[in-house]
Amino acid sequence: MPEIKLPEVELNIYSPRDPVEVPIVENWICTKESSPNFVRHITFDISGTDLEGRIRVGQSIGILPPGEDENGRPYKLRLYSVCSPTEGEGGDTSLVSTTVKRTIEEWDDNSLYLGVCSNYLADLSPGDTVKMTGPSGRRFLLPENAKDFNYVFFATGTGIAPFRGMVMELLDSGIENDVVLIFGCPYRTDLLYADYFEPLDEQYSNFTYLPYISRENRRSDGSKKYVQTCLWDDADLLDPILEKDNTLLYICGLKGMEEGIYKALAKKGLKKYLDLREGVIDKKPGEWDENDLKRNIKPAPRSFVEVY
């Protein structure tokens, strides 16, 4: 197993008390086709700031939305994963991108809740400016010796953001090892950046894109296709990669998605991706209780998890 050499990173170059103002240069919808969910790819120009050349893919940037909450306090900082590679969007270190989904929810009283920052960002146009902080995050990164490893990426929703940049970075580096991206969403209309990933699957023999759509096509037993079911449905592809000593596992998306992946890994005997504390290691996955999942089951050194 090669040593995992995570890069040293700089954190909080700009803080909420001292943010930097940067302009937007592009803002476009990144779903594959018309969708009831509005997800946008937004790029910022950080040229001339201390952020330029100092943000790595896998980190996050912070956005301070204008205005105040119901208590008259300024809105709090929101973090967004960087979806551009370390060398910047399009290879330009002055450009950094993120992926933003409009938060629109209906409450029990039939009123709508609109996410403050997501809707603020989605409404902006090129030339508009935002207050930015960051970067944050020191572990959900590619190793410095990235070409020494294979990668299995699990994503749901906007959790695909860091993997867009990571895939770009890995393939541009000329990596010869395997890179697999599993992306889960409810409907095919919710596929993000599919027009980018689908051609890569055809172009590179060592890159595989596996979309898992839960509310359309069913598995052979009638159950839904979730990201963790790929460990069974695509076992011929994934088992040999996951059994290698130089494979790294990354998980990003909505909190709770990791539970199904952990259980599937354990059922398949791939416990080297998990840190199971004493008393848990002998339990079957179906016997794990809430306390186990919160406190006693953690990612192992070869696993990287970012859920929100």
N, C-alpha and C positions, 0 to 999 in steps of 0.2 A: 504494500500500500504506500503510494507516494505521500510525502508530508503535505498537509494542507496548509499552504502559506497564504493566509489572508492578508491583503494589503493594509498598510497603515493609512487611516483616513482622517481628514480634518472635520470636526463637528462644529455646528453652530457658529459659522463664520459671521453670519448675521442672525441676531436674536429677535424675539418679538418686540423688545424694547428699542431695537435699533435695526429695523428691516431695511432692505434696499428696494427701490422702485424700479421695475423693469417692464418693458413693453411686450405685448403679445405680437407675434409675427404670423401665426396661423392658428386656425380653429376650425376643425372639420369633423364630421360624423364618421366614426370608424367601425360601425356595424356593417355587416356584409350587404344587407339590403334593408328596405324599410322595416322598422322595428318599433314596437310600442315603448321600448326603452331607448333613451337618448344618451348615447355615449360618444364623447368627443375627444379628439386628439388635439392637444393644445401645446404650442411651442412658444417659448419665451426667449428673448434676446438678453443674455446676461453679459454682453460685451462691455468692457470698461468697469466691471464690478470685480470684487475679490472672489466671486464664485467661479469665474471663468477658468476652466481647466482643473477645477478642484472638486468636481462632483463625479462620483463613480456610479455606474449602473448598479442597482440594488439599493441605493440610498433613496431618501425622500427629501422633497423640498416642502417648505411650509408656506401657506398663503394666509394672509390676514384680510378677511372680508371687511368692507366698510360697514359702519352702522353699529347699533347697540341692541342688546337683548331686552326682554321685557322688564328687566331690573335696572335698565339704564347703564349696563356695563358694556364695554366694547366686546364685539364678538371674538370668540377664542380662535386661536390658530388651528388650521386644518392641515394635515399632512397628506401629501400625494406622492406615490411612488414614481420615480424617474423611469421613463420608458425609452429613453434614448441611450445609445451606448456611451461609454466613458469618453470617447473622442468627440461626442456631441452629435446632435441630429444632423444627418447627412455628412458626417465627418467634420463638422464645424464646431469647435469648442465653445463658440459664443452662443450656441443654441442648445437649450435643454427642453425636453418635452415630458408631458405627463398625460395620463388617461383619466378622464373625469366623466362619471355618470351622474346625470341629473337625479337628485333624490326627490321623488314625488310619492308620498304615501297618504292613504286615506285612513283617518282615525275612526274610532268607534262612533263618534258623534256625526259622522259623515263629512267632517271638515277635512281639508287637504293640508298636509304638512309639506312645505317646500324646503329642502335642504338649503341652508343659508349660503354656504360657500360654493357648493356644486352648481347651483343655479346662477349665482353671481358670475362664476367663471364661464359657464356655458353661454351666457348672454353677451360676453365680450367679443370685440372684433379686433382685427389687426390694427395696431396703433394705440389701443387702450393699454393702460398700465395697471400693474398690481404691486402690492407690497409683499415681498418674498423674504423668507428666512431659510436657514439651513446651511449646509445639508445635515441630515440626521441619519443614524443607522451605521453600525460598524461591523455587523456579522453577516447580513444577508447579501453577500458579495461573491463574485467569482474569485477563485484563488489567483495569486500572482502567477503560479505555474499551471494556468487553466488548461493547457493542452495535454497535461498528464492524465486527465480524468475523462470518464464518460459522465453524461448528465441525464437525469430523468426529472423533468419539470412537470409539476401538477399545478394547474391554475383553474380558478373559477372567476367569472365576472371580470372586474377591472384588476383582479390579481394577475392577469396576463401581462400587465404593464412592464414589470421588471424583466420578464422573459423575452419580450420583444427586443429590448436592448441587449440582453445577454446572448440571444441567438445571433443577432447581428454581429456582436463582438466575437463570438466563438467562430462563426463561419468565415468572417473576414480575416481571422488570424490563421486560417488554413488548418484548423483542427482536423485530425483524422479519426479520432475516437467518436463514439456514438453520442448523439444528442436527440432526445425524444421529448416532445412537448405534448402533454395531455391537457386539453382544454374542455371544461364542462360548462354547459349553459342549458336553459330550458328548451329553447327553440332555435332552429337554424338561423332565424333572423337576428339572433343575439350573438352570433359568431363575431369576434373582434379581430381585426387585422387579418382576416382570412385571405384577403387578396394578396397579402404579403407572404403568409406561411404556406399556402397551397402550392405556389410555384417552387418554393424552396424544397418542398418534399419531392418534387419531380427532379429538381436540379442536382441535389446532393444525396448521394447514396447513404451517407452516414447521418442524415437528418430525417426524422419522422414526425409528422404532425398528425395527432389523433384527436379529432373533435368527438366529444361524447355528449349527445343531446338527449336530455332526460325525459322530455315530454312528447317525443315523437316516436322514433323507432324503439321498440322494446327488445330486450334480450330474448334468447331462445326459450327461457323459462317464464317469460312474461313480465319479469321485473324491469325496472327502469335502468337506463344506462347512466350511471354516475361515474365520476372520475376514478373512484377506487375499483369499479368493476373491470376496468381495463387490465387490472392485475390478473384477472381470470380470462377475460375475453381475448386479450392480446398477449397471453402468456408465452407463446412461441417467440415473440419478439422481446418481451421485457425480462423474462426469467434469465436468459443468458447474460443480459446486461447487468441486472441487479445482483447476480451472483458473483460478478467480478469484484476484485478487491479495490479497484480504482474508480468505482462509480459513486457519484454524489447525488443526493436526492434533495430537491427543493420543492416547497409547498407554499403557495400564496393565494389568498382569497378570503372569503367570508369565514369568520370564526366558527368552528364546528366542523368544517370540511376535513380537518386533519384527523378527526376521530375515525371516520370510515377508512381512511388510508392506513392509519395505525393498525386497525383491526385486521384489514386485509393482509398487511405485511406480516403480522404475527401469525395469522392462520397459515400463511404460506411458508412459515419458518424463516422469514427474512428479518429476524430480530436484531441483526447487527445495525439496523437503521434506527433502533429505539433504545432508549436508556430506561430499562424497567427496574424499578427499585425492588428491594427484598420484599417478598410476600406477593408480588404481582407477577413475577416471571413465570411462576407455575400455574397461574390462573389461565383459563381459556379466555379468548377475547370477549365472548358473550357474557363472561362473569365479571368483567370490569365494571365497577360502579363509578358514579360521578366523582367521588373523591380520587379514585385511581386516575381518571382521565385528567383531572386538574392538577394533581400533586405528584403522582407516582409514575407517570409515563411521560417521558421527555424525549426530544430528539437526541439521537446519538451524534458524535462529532461529524459523521458523514451526512447528516441531515440538517437542512436549514429551513426554518418555518417562519413565515410572516403572515399572520392572520389578523383580521380587524373586525 
